[in-house]
Amino acid sequence: MKLLQILALLLFLPVLASAQMPAPDSSYTAKLQAPGVKMIPIDGKYKVWTQKVGVGKIKLLVLHGGPGNTHEYFENFPQYLAKEGVEIYYYDQLNSYHSDKTDDKSVWTIARFVEEVEQVRQGLGLEQFYLLGHSWGGMLALEYAAKYPQHLKGLITSDIGYKATVFNKHRFSQYAAIIRRNAAKEGKVIAGLDTMGLISLVPYITPAVTKEFRSLHMMRLPQEPAIFTRSQAHVTRTYAGIFMPFMLAWDFSDRLATIKPPTLVIGAKYDFIPPADIDYMQRYIPNCQKYICPEGSHYAMWDDPQHYFPALIKFLRKTERKG
């Protein structure tokens, strides 16, 4: 399990967060009591946390990454979208910080998460809404759009590709580049580094390498905003090893052409999801636009908001005019 957790942290969960469930803090209590909060029943035995923020014609449900992240890193969205008449719906997925927890390993399937999103939609009474998914949430958004397109007015994927083996190969190369540079500073050469698989790279991925990867490809701001730091403190990776096989095998490439709603795929120049993946998605998803944030990385909504949000707003305006 230790190796699986390491692989998971490096592959699709590259954040500095506890592998255990974070203890509730003062913000947890405040969130449960906040205006607009609604606990949605899921699978007949759980409840997940949601919150409606703002009032507007445009309904936007956001899906966080992970699995195991929280909605909190979307809290800068109202700053940019409220004036556009966007009504935002936050939601913490099952086993995330503000929602119910379970040790039932059978919940960890992509298909079940799709049905969870559908139950959240029903619980919130959303029809003809926009769905935005970031990272793992983007994978989930694609899966949802493929099964339930009739409910969507528009789809936005943010900082995610179309096939795990493709974007993870790019991620390996980024780790390898950091390791190579650090070795060169010490006058060392690591033979065959570029052809190594992830397991072979693990001994070279020190905390310093992880920190550098994060600063280059995850969050490029020299000082993390307090909201983002709080969000990261609430991440849990307790079940990362369980879900990793599904994540490693994920491949949506043959279903891109089945996506029916108007779509925007957002990428970022410095992300571990290569811009080439975003280009590929735009080419094969019908009625699809793309945007690459020129100064952003994986959390481009934070380290490149000056480009991220105008692109999102332009898509929403255009889709609304056509609708």
C-alpha positions in Angstrom: 0.0 0.0 0.0 2.9 2.4 0.7 4.1 2.2 -2.9 0.5 2.6 -4.2 0.1 5.7 -2.1 3.4 7.1 -3.4 2.3 6.5 -7.0 -1.1 8.0 -6.4 0.4 11.1 -4.8 2.8 11.5 -7.8 0.3 10.6 -10.5 -2.9 12.4 -9.9 -2.7 13.8 -6.4 0.5 15.8 -6.4 -0.2 18.1 -3.4 1.4 18.4 0.0 -1.4 17.0 2.1 -2.0 14.5 4.8 -2.8 10.9 3.7 -5.2 10.8 6.6 -8.6 12.4 7.0 -8.0 16.0 8.3 -9.7 16.8 11.6 -12.6 19.3 11.5 -11.5 22.9 12.3 -13.3 26.2 12.8 -13.9 26.6 9.1 -15.5 23.2 8.9 -18.2 24.3 11.4 -18.7 27.6 9.6 -19.1 25.9 6.3 -21.8 23.5 7.6 -23.7 26.5 8.9 -23.2 28.9 6.0 -26.0 30.4 3.9 -27.1 28.4 0.9 -25.8 25.0 2.3 -27.8 21.9 1.4 -26.9 18.4 2.3 -27.9 16.1 -0.6 -28.8 12.4 0.1 -26.6 10.0 -1.9 -27.0 6.3 -2.6 -29.7 6.1 0.1 -27.3 6.2 3.0 -24.9 9.2 2.7 -25.1 12.9 2.4 -22.8 15.3 0.5 -22.3 19.0 1.2 -23.4 21.6 -1.4 -23.7 25.4 -1.3 -25.4 27.8 -3.6 -23.5 31.1 -3.9 -25.1 34.1 -5.6 -28.2 34.5 -7.8 -28.2 34.5 -11.5 -29.6 33.1 -14.7 -26.5 31.0 -15.4 -26.2 28.0 -13.2 -22.7 26.6 -12.7 -21.9 23.4 -10.8 -18.2 22.9 -10.1 -16.5 19.5 -9.6 -13.3 19.6 -7.6 -10.2 17.5 -8.2 -8.6 14.6 -6.3 -10.5 12.6 -5.5 -10.1 14.0 -2.0 -9.9 17.7 -2.6 -12.6 20.1 -1.6 -14.7 22.8 -3.3 -12.7 25.5 -1.4 -10.2 26.3 -4.2 -13.2 27.5 -6.3 -14.0 30.2 -3.7 -12.4 32.9 -5.9 -15.0 32.2 -8.7 -17.6 34.6 -7.4 -15.1 37.4 -7.5 -15.0 37.1 -11.3 -18.3 35.5 -12.2 -20.9 37.2 -9.9 -21.1 40.3 -12.1 -21.9 38.0 -15.1 -25.0 36.7 -13.4 -23.5 33.3 -12.6 -25.1 31.3 -9.8 -22.4 28.9 -8.5 -23.0 25.6 -6.8 -20.1 24.2 -4.7 -20.1 20.5 -3.8 -17.8 18.2 -1.9 -17.8 14.7 -3.2 -18.4 11.7 -1.0 -15.4 11.1 1.4 -14.2 14.7 0.9 -13.9 17.1 3.8 -17.4 18.5 4.3 -19.3 15.5 3.2 -19.9 12.0 4.7 -17.1 9.5 5.0 -17.3 5.7 4.5 -14.8 2.9 4.6 -16.9 1.0 2.0 -14.4 0.4 -0.8 -17.1 -0.3 -3.3 -17.9 3.4 -3.7 -14.6 4.0 -5.5 -15.7 3.5 -9.1 -16.0 6.2 -11.7 -19.5 5.0 -12.6 -20.7 5.5 -9.1 -19.2 9.0 -8.9 -21.2 9.8 -12.2 -24.4 8.7 -10.5 -23.4 10.8 -7.4 -23.2 13.9 -9.6 -26.6 13.0 -11.1 -28.1 12.7 -7.6 -26.6 16.1 -6.7 -28.1 17.6 -9.8 -31.5 16.2 -8.9 -31.2 17.3 -5.3 -30.3 20.9 -6.4 -33.1 20.9 -9.0 -30.7 21.9 -11.8 -31.7 21.7 -15.5 -29.8 23.2 -18.4 -26.9 24.1 -16.2 -23.1 24.4 -16.9 -20.8 21.8 -15.4 -17.2 22.7 -14.8 -14.7 20.0 -13.7 -11.1 20.6 -12.7 -8.4 17.9 -12.8 -10.1 14.6 -11.6 -13.3 16.7 -11.6 -12.7 17.2 -15.3 -12.6 13.5 -15.9 -15.8 13.1 -14.0 -17.4 16.0 -15.9 -16.6 14.3 -19.2 -18.0 11.0 -17.9 -21.2 12.7 -16.7 -21.6 14.6 -20.0 -21.3 11.4 -22.0 -24.2 9.8 -20.0 -26.4 12.7 -19.1 -26.0 15.3 -21.9 -29.6 16.3 -21.8 -29.2 18.2 -18.6 -26.2 20.3 -19.7 -26.3 23.7 -21.3 -22.5 23.7 -21.5 -19.4 21.7 -20.3 -16.1 23.1 -19.2 -13.1 20.9 -18.5 -10.1 22.5 -16.7 -6.6 21.2 -16.5 -7.2 17.7 -17.6 -6.5 15.6 -20.6 -8.2 12.7 -22.4 -6.1 9.7 -21.5 -4.2 9.0 -18.3 -1.2 7.2 -19.9 -0.7 10.2 -22.3 -0.7 13.0 -19.7 1.2 11.0 -17.1 4.0 10.4 -19.6 4.3 14.2 -19.8 4.3 14.4 -16.0 7.1 11.8 -15.8 9.2 13.9 -18.1 8.7 17.0 -15.9 9.8 15.1 -12.9 12.8 13.8 -14.8 13.8 17.3 -15.9 13.8 18.5 -12.3 15.8 15.5 -11.2 18.3 15.9 -14.1 18.8 19.6 -13.3 19.4 18.9 -9.6 21.8 16.1 -10.4 23.7 18.4 -12.7 24.2 21.0 -10.0 26.0 18.2 -8.0 28.0 17.2 -11.0 26.1 14.0 -11.4 24.5 12.2 -14.4 21.6 9.8 -14.0 21.7 7.4 -16.9 18.5 6.6 -18.7 16.4 9.0 -16.7 14.2 9.9 -19.7 13.2 6.3 -20.4 12.5 5.4 -16.8 8.9 4.6 -15.7 7.4 6.1 -12.7 8.4 3.4 -10.3 12.0 3.7 -11.3 11.8 7.5 -10.7 10.4 7.2 -7.2 13.8 6.9 -5.4 14.8 10.2 -7.0 11.7 12.1 -6.1 12.7 13.7 -2.8 10.6 16.2 -0.9 12.7 18.9 -2.5 11.9 17.6 -6.0 8.2 17.4 -5.1 8.3 21.0 -3.8 9.9 22.2 -7.0 7.4 20.3 -9.2 4.6 21.9 -7.2 6.0 25.4 -7.7 6.6 24.9 -11.4 3.6 22.9 -12.5 0.9 23.1 -9.8 0.8 26.6 -8.2 3.3 29.2 -9.5 2.5 32.1 -7.2 5.4 32.8 -4.8 2.9 33.2 -2.0 -0.2 30.9 -1.9 -3.5 32.7 -1.2 -5.0 31.9 2.2 -8.1 30.3 0.6 -5.9 28.0 -1.4 -3.8 27.0 1.6 -6.9 26.2 3.6 -8.2 24.1 0.7 -5.0 22.1 0.6 -5.0 21.6 4.4 -8.4 19.9 4.0 -7.3 17.4 1.3 -7.5 13.7 2.2 -5.7 10.9 0.4 -6.9 8.1 2.7 -8.3 6.1 -0.3 -5.8 7.1 -3.0 -4.4 3.6 -3.3 -7.9 2.1 -3.8 -8.8 4.4 -6.6 -5.5 4.6 -8.4 -6.0 1.6 -10.8 -9.1 3.3 -12.2 -7.3 6.6 -12.6 -4.3 5.0 -14.3 -6.5 3.1 -16.8 -8.8 6.0 -17.6 -9.1 6.6 -21.3 -11.8 8.8 -22.8 -10.2 9.2 -26.3 -12.7 7.0 -28.1 -15.6 8.8 -26.6 -14.6 12.4 -27.2 -16.8 12.5 -30.3 -19.9 11.6 -28.3 -19.9 14.8 -26.2 -22.9 16.8 -27.3 -23.1 20.0 -25.2 -21.1 23.1 -26.2 -17.7 22.6 -24.6 -14.7 24.6 -23.5 -11.4 22.9 -22.7 -9.0 25.0 -20.6 -5.4 24.2 -20.2 -2.3 26.0 -19.1 1.2 26.4 -20.4 3.0 25.1 -17.3 0.6 22.5 -16.3 1.5 18.8 -16.1 -1.4 18.3 -18.6 0.4 19.2 -21.8 -1.2 21.8 -24.1 -1.1 19.2 -26.9 -3.8 17.2 -24.9 -6.0 20.3 -24.9 -5.5 20.7 -28.7 -6.4 17.0 -29.2 -9.6 17.4 -27.2 -10.7 20.5 -29.1 -10.1 18.7 -32.3 -12.2 15.6 -31.5 -15.0 17.0 -29.3 -17.8 18.5 -31.5 -18.7 22.1 -30.8 -15.6 22.6 -28.7 -13.4 25.6 -28.0 -10.1 25.6 -26.2 -8.0 28.1 -24.3 -4.4 27.7 -22.9 -3.7 30.0 -20.0 -0.3 31.5 -21.0 1.0 32.1 -17.4 -0.8 29.3 -15.5 -0.2 25.8 -14.2 -2.5 23.2 -12.8 -4.4 25.6 -10.6 -4.6 28.3 -13.3 -7.7 29.8 -11.7 -5.3 31.0 -9.0 -1.9 31.6 -10.7 -3.3 33.0 -14.0 -6.8 34.3 -13.2 -6.3 37.3 -15.6 -6.6 34.8 -18.5 -8.5 31.9 -17.0 -11.7 33.8 -16.1 -12.0 36.0 -19.3 -11.9 32.8 -21.3 -14.5 31.2 -19.1 -16.7 34.3 -19.3 -16.4 34.5 -23.0 -17.6 30.9 -23.4 -20.5 31.4 -21.1 -21.6 34.6 -22.9 -21.3 33.0 -26.3 -23.2 29.9 -25.2 -26.0 32.0 -23.6 -26.4 34.1 -26.8 -26.8 30.9 -28.8 -29.2 29.4 -26.3 
